[in-house]
Amino acid sequence: MAYRIEWQAKAIRQLAKLKDRRTQQRITQAVRAFGEGKPCDVRRLVNHRYTHRLRVGDWRVLMTLHEQEIRIAYIEEVKKRDERTY
């Protein structure tokens, strides 16, 4: 099952700000793979504004899933992991 991927403006800006092009490529490839239905490190979020998160190394891609569409909303780096890290 393939999803249509829609990048929100904020996520596009955050991706463009990354200085490391390899990280940009890894994130876009992971999102594309998830959209194609390939196994990825995706978790459903509970009591959160976004419905799912995709982990790509130290980066988290926060998104909402609708019927046939993935909306990429936010990209952030996790520098320190603790019990509140998603």
Phi and psi in degrees as GROMACS dihedral restraints (atoms count N, CA, C in turn):
[ dihedral_restraints ]
;  ai    aj    ak    al  type     phi  dphi    fc
    3     4     5     6     1   -99.8    20    10
    4     5     6     7     1   138.9    20    10
    6     7     8     9     1  -104.0    20    10
    7     8     9    10     1   152.2    20    10
    9    10    11    12     1   -86.7    20    10
   10    11    12    13     1   132.9    20    10
   12    13    14    15     1  -104.1    20    10
   13    14    15    16     1   126.0    20    10
   15    16    17    18     1  -120.7    20    10
   16    17    18    19     1   120.0    20    10
   18    19    20    21     1   -92.1    20    10
   19    20    21    22     1   125.6    20    10
   21    22    23    24     1   -73.6    20    10
   22    23    24    25     1   155.4    20    10
   24    25    26    27     1   -58.6    20    10
   25    26    27    28     1   -40.5    20    10
   27    28    29    30     1   -62.8    20    10
   28    29    30    31     1   -42.8    20    10
   30    31    32    33     1   -65.3    20    10
   31    32    33    34     1   -37.3    20    10
   33    34    35    36     1   -64.2    20    10
   34    35    36    37     1   -43.5    20    10
   36    37    38    39     1   -63.2    20    10
   37    38    39    40     1   -42.5    20    10
   39    40    41    42     1   -64.8    20    10
   40    41    42    43     1   -39.8    20    10
   42    43    44    45     1   -65.7    20    10
   43    44    45    46     1   -40.5    20    10
   45    46    47    48     1   -68.0    20    10
   46    47    48    49     1   -27.9    20    10
   48    49    50    51     1   -73.3    20    10
   49    50    51    52     1   -18.6    20    10
   51    52    53    54     1   -64.2    20    10
   52    53    54    55     1   128.6    20    10
   54    55    56    57     1   -77.3    20    10
   55    56    57    58     1   -29.4    20    10
   57    58    59    60     1   -86.7    20    10
   58    59    60    61     1   110.8    20    10
   60    61    62    63     1   -65.8    20    10
   61    62    63    64     1   -31.1    20    10
   63    64    65    66     1   -64.6    20    10
   64    65    66    67     1   -38.5    20    10
   66    67    68    69     1   -65.7    20    10
   67    68    69    70     1   -41.4    20    10
   69    70    71    72     1   -58.0    20    10
   70    71    72    73     1   -45.9    20    10
   72    73    74    75     1   -64.8    20    10
   73    74    75    76     1   -41.6    20    10
   75    76    77    78     1   -61.3    20    10
   76    77    78    79     1   -41.5    20    10
   78    79    80    81     1   -66.6    20    10
   79    80    81    82     1   -47.5    20    10
   81    82    83    84     1   -65.8    20    10
   82    83    84    85     1   -37.0    20    10
   84    85    86    87     1   -66.6    20    10
   85    86    87    88     1   -39.6    20    10
   87    88    89    90     1   -65.6    20    10
   88    89    90    91     1   -41.2    20    10
   90    91    92    93     1   -64.1    20    10
   91    92    93    94     1   -43.9    20    10
   93    94    95    96     1   -62.3    20    10
   94    95    96    97     1   -43.3    20    10
   96    97    98    99     1   -62.4    20    10
   97    98    99   100     1   -42.3    20    10
   99   100   101   102     1   -63.5    20    10
  100   101   102   103     1   -40.5    20    10
  102   103   104   105     1   -64.1    20    10
  103   104   105   106     1   -27.5    20    10
  105   106   107   108     1   -86.9    20    10
  106   107   108   109     1    -2.5    20    10
  108   109   110   111     1    89.9    20    10
  109   110   111   112     1    11.1    20    10
  111   112   113   114     1   -77.9    20    10
  112   113   114   115     1   151.2    20    10
  114   115   116   117     1   -65.0    20    10
  115   116   117   118     1   131.7    20    10
  117   118   119   120     1  -140.5    20    10
  118   119   120   121     1   169.0    20    10
  120   121   122   123     1   -85.3    20    10
  121   122   123   124     1    76.6    20    10
  123   124   125   126     1  -114.6    20    10
  124   125   126   127     1   136.1    20    10
  126   127   128   129     1  -127.1    20    10
  127   128   129   130     1   145.2    20    10
  129   130   131   132     1   -80.2    20    10
  130   131   132   133     1   134.5    20    10
  132   133   134   135     1   -98.2    20    10
  133   134   135   136     1   139.2    20    10
  135   136   137   138     1  -109.8    20    10
  136   137   138   139     1   137.2    20    10
  138   139   140   141     1    55.5    20    10
  139   140   141   142     1    45.8    20    10
  141   142   143   144     1  -134.8    20    10
  142   143   144   145     1   155.5    20    10
  144   145   146   147     1   -62.3    20    10
  145   146   147   148     1   -36.9    20    10
  147   148   149   150     1  -100.8    20    10
  148   149   150   151     1   154.6    20    10
  150   151   152   153     1   -89.1    20    10
  151   152   153   154     1   -26.0    20    10
  153   154   155   156     1  -142.7    20    10
  154   155   156   157     1   158.5    20    10
  156   157   158   159     1  -133.7    20    10
  157   158   159   160     1   143.8    20    10
  159   160   161   162     1  -114.3    20    10
  160   161   162   163     1   126.1    20    10
  162   163   164   165     1   -97.7    20    10
  163   164   165   166     1   127.5    20    10
  165   166   167   168     1  -130.2    20    10
  166   167   168   169     1    91.2    20    10
  168   169   170   171     1    62.9    20    10
  169   170   171   172     1  -124.3    20    10
  171   172   173   174     1   -88.0    20    10
  172   173   174   175     1     6.3    20    10
  174   175   176   177     1  -108.1    20    10
  175   176   177   178     1   146.7    20    10
  177   178   179   180     1  -122.4    20    10
  178   179   180   181     1   131.8    20    10
  180   181   182   183     1  -108.1    20    10
  181   182   183   184     1   114.2    20    10
  183   184   185   186     1   -96.6    20    10
  184   185   186   187     1   134.9    20    10
  186   187   188   189     1  -149.1    20    10
  187   188   189   190     1   165.1    20    10
  189   190   191   192     1  -118.5    20    10
  190   191   192   193     1   140.9    20    10
  192   193   194   195     1  -108.4    20    10
  193   194   195   196     1   131.0    20    10
  195   196   197   198     1  -116.2    20    10
  196   197   198   199     1  -173.9    20    10
  198   199   200   201     1   -48.4    20    10
  199   200   201   202     1   -60.0    20    10
  201   202   203   204     1  -124.4    20    10
  202   203   204   205     1    22.5    20    10
  204   205   206   207     1  -139.0    20    10
  205   206   207   208     1   140.5    20    10
  207   208   209   210     1  -112.0    20    10
  208   209   210   211     1   125.3    20    10
  210   211   212   213     1  -107.9    20    10
  211   212   213   214     1   109.5    20    10
  213   214   215   216     1   -79.3    20    10
  214   215   216   217     1   117.8    20    10
  216   217   218   219     1  -108.2    20    10
  217   218   219   220     1   -33.5    20    10
  219   220   221   222     1  -155.9    20    10
  220   221   222   223     1   142.6    20    10
  222   223   224   225     1  -128.4    20    10
  223   224   225   226     1   129.9    20    10
  225   226   227   228     1  -143.9    20    10
  226   227   228   229     1   154.6    20    10
  228   229   230   231     1   -96.9    20    10
  229   230   231   232     1   137.7    20    10
  231   232   233   234     1  -102.9    20    10
  232   233   234   235     1   112.6    20    10
  234   235   236   237     1   -91.9    20    10
  235   236   237   238     1   -34.5    20    10
  237   238   239   240     1  -131.8    20    10
  238   239   240   241     1   125.4    20    10
  240   241   242   243     1   -96.1    20    10
  241   242   243   244     1   136.0    20    10
  243   244   245   246     1  -146.1    20    10
  244   245   246   247     1  -165.8    20    10
  246   247   248   249     1   -69.1    20    10
  247   248   249   250     1   -14.7    20    10
  249   250   251   252     1   -96.5    20    10
  250   251   252   253     1    -1.2    20    10
  252   253   254   255     1   -78.1    20    10
  253   254   255   256     1   131.2    20    10
